[in-house]
Amino acid sequence: MKTIILAGLFYLLTLAAAQGPQKPRVHIADRDTWQEEGGFAATKDSAAGHYNAGVVRQNTELVKTFNKSCPAAIVTASKQHADYVVIWDHTDWAHTKWTGSQNQFTVYRANGDLLGSGSAHKMPNAAKDICKLILDDKAPPKAMLQQKR
């Protein structure tokens, strides 16, 4: 009888070790960035100009950079299944103020509580800062709370 109980306990411990710790699930959203460019020139006899504008979405590059910089987290497209939601605003160099940062981010827990925010000049540095905020969070991920129920 003791052998069966010990074998069962060993099996459960082995199964728990094989699954390892639960990785936090992160949903990354960006704000639409409006970009404009153009110019106009005129002389006494003629004038010429051009103007281009539109919305630029950066989400694919943000996800790729975060995924590379934070292998301890899982990126998910499902906001409903995420433990954290990251709002990450990225602008290119031409649209950044001289003293400003190109990457500004805000990280929220799944329940909507603010975890933290920050900024970085380079995208990989912002990804590392976001990862650190998430991994240092003391609140357990939503997925782990659901497993305990």
C-alpha positions as CSV (number, residue, x, y, z in Angstrom):
1,M,0.0,0.0,0.0
2,K,2.8,2.4,0.9
3,T,4.6,1.6,-2.3
4,I,1.5,2.6,-4.4
5,I,1.1,5.8,-2.5
6,L,4.8,6.6,-2.9
7,A,4.7,5.7,-6.6
8,G,1.6,8.0,-7.1
9,L,3.3,10.8,-5.2
10,F,6.5,10.4,-7.3
11,Y,4.4,10.5,-10.5
12,L,2.7,13.7,-9.5
13,L,6.0,15.4,-8.6
14,T,7.5,14.2,-11.9
15,L,4.5,15.6,-13.8
16,A,4.7,19.0,-12.0
17,A,8.4,19.2,-12.6
18,A,8.0,18.4,-16.3
19,Q,5.4,21.1,-16.8
20,G,7.7,23.7,-15.1
21,P,6.6,27.1,-13.9
22,Q,3.8,28.8,-15.8
23,K,5.0,31.5,-18.2
24,P,3.1,34.8,-18.1
25,R,1.0,35.4,-21.2
26,V,1.4,38.9,-22.7
27,H,-0.8,40.8,-25.2
28,I,1.0,43.6,-27.0
29,A,-1.0,46.5,-28.5
30,D,0.3,49.5,-30.3
31,R,-1.3,52.9,-30.9
32,D,-1.7,53.8,-34.5
33,T,1.0,56.2,-35.5
34,W,0.1,59.0,-37.9
35,Q,3.0,60.0,-40.2
36,E,3.1,62.9,-42.6
37,E,5.7,64.1,-45.0
38,G,5.8,66.5,-47.8
39,G,7.0,69.9,-49.0
40,F,6.3,72.8,-51.2
41,A,8.5,75.1,-53.2
42,A,7.7,78.0,-55.4
43,T,9.6,80.4,-57.6
44,K,8.5,83.4,-59.5
45,D,7.4,81.3,-62.5
46,S,6.3,77.9,-61.0
47,A,5.4,75.9,-57.9
48,A,5.6,72.3,-57.0
49,G,5.0,70.2,-54.0
50,H,3.9,66.8,-52.6
51,Y,2.2,65.5,-49.5
52,N,1.9,62.0,-48.1
53,A,0.1,61.0,-44.9
54,G,-1.2,57.8,-43.3
55,V,-1.4,55.4,-40.4
56,V,1.6,53.2,-39.8
57,R,1.2,50.1,-37.6
58,Q,4.3,48.8,-35.8
59,N,2.8,45.8,-34.0
60,T,4.7,43.0,-35.9
61,E,8.1,44.5,-35.2
62,L,7.1,45.1,-31.5
63,V,6.0,41.5,-31.0
64,K,9.1,40.2,-32.8
65,T,11.4,42.3,-30.6
66,F,9.6,41.5,-27.4
67,N,9.5,37.7,-28.1
68,K,13.3,37.7,-28.8
69,S,14.1,39.8,-25.7
70,C,11.8,37.9,-23.3
71,P,11.7,34.1,-23.9
72,A,10.3,33.7,-20.3
73,A,7.0,35.0,-21.5
74,I,4.4,33.9,-24.1
75,V,3.1,36.5,-26.5
76,T,-0.6,36.0,-27.2
77,A,-2.9,37.7,-29.7
78,S,-5.9,37.1,-27.3
79,K,-6.3,39.9,-24.9
80,Q,-8.9,37.8,-23.0
81,H,-6.3,35.0,-22.2
82,A,-3.4,37.4,-21.4
83,D,-2.0,37.9,-17.9
84,Y,-0.6,41.3,-19.0
85,V,-1.5,43.9,-21.6
86,V,1.3,46.1,-23.0
87,I,0.5,49.4,-24.7
88,W,3.6,50.2,-26.6
89,D,4.0,53.4,-28.6
90,H,6.9,53.5,-31.1
91,T,7.8,56.4,-33.3
92,D,10.7,56.7,-35.8
93,W,13.6,59.1,-35.3
94,A,12.2,61.8,-37.6
95,H,9.0,62.0,-35.4
96,T,10.8,62.0,-32.0
97,K,11.5,65.2,-30.1
98,W,15.2,65.7,-29.7
99,T,15.2,64.9,-26.0
100,G,12.4,62.3,-26.2
101,S,12.3,58.5,-26.4
102,Q,11.2,56.6,-29.4
103,N,9.5,53.9,-27.3
104,Q,7.0,54.6,-24.6
105,F,5.1,51.8,-22.9
106,T,2.5,51.0,-20.2
107,V,2.0,47.5,-18.7
108,Y,-1.3,46.5,-17.1
109,R,-2.3,43.4,-15.2
110,A,-5.2,41.3,-16.7
111,N,-7.6,43.0,-14.2
112,G,-6.7,46.4,-15.6
113,D,-4.4,47.5,-12.7
114,L,-1.3,49.4,-13.8
115,L,1.9,47.5,-13.3
116,G,4.3,50.1,-14.6
117,S,5.3,52.3,-17.4
118,G,8.5,53.6,-18.9
119,S,10.4,54.7,-22.0
120,A,13.5,53.8,-23.9
121,H,15.2,55.2,-26.9
122,K,15.7,51.8,-28.6
123,M,13.1,49.1,-29.2
124,P,15.2,46.2,-27.7
125,N,15.8,48.2,-24.5
126,A,12.1,48.9,-24.2
127,A,11.4,45.2,-24.7
128,K,13.9,44.3,-21.9
129,D,12.3,46.9,-19.6
130,I,8.8,45.5,-20.2
131,C,10.0,42.0,-19.6
132,K,11.6,42.9,-16.3
133,L,8.4,44.6,-15.2
134,I,6.4,41.5,-15.9
135,L,8.9,39.0,-14.5
136,D,9.4,41.0,-11.3
137,D,5.6,41.3,-10.7
138,K,4.7,39.7,-7.4
139,A,1.1,39.0,-8.3
140,P,0.5,35.5,-9.8
141,P,-0.4,35.4,-13.4
142,K,-4.2,34.8,-14.2
143,A,-3.5,31.4,-15.7
144,M,-1.9,30.2,-12.5
145,L,-4.9,31.4,-10.5
146,Q,-7.3,29.6,-12.8
147,Q,-5.3,26.3,-12.4
148,K,-5.6,26.4,-8.6
149,R,-9.4,26.6,-8.6
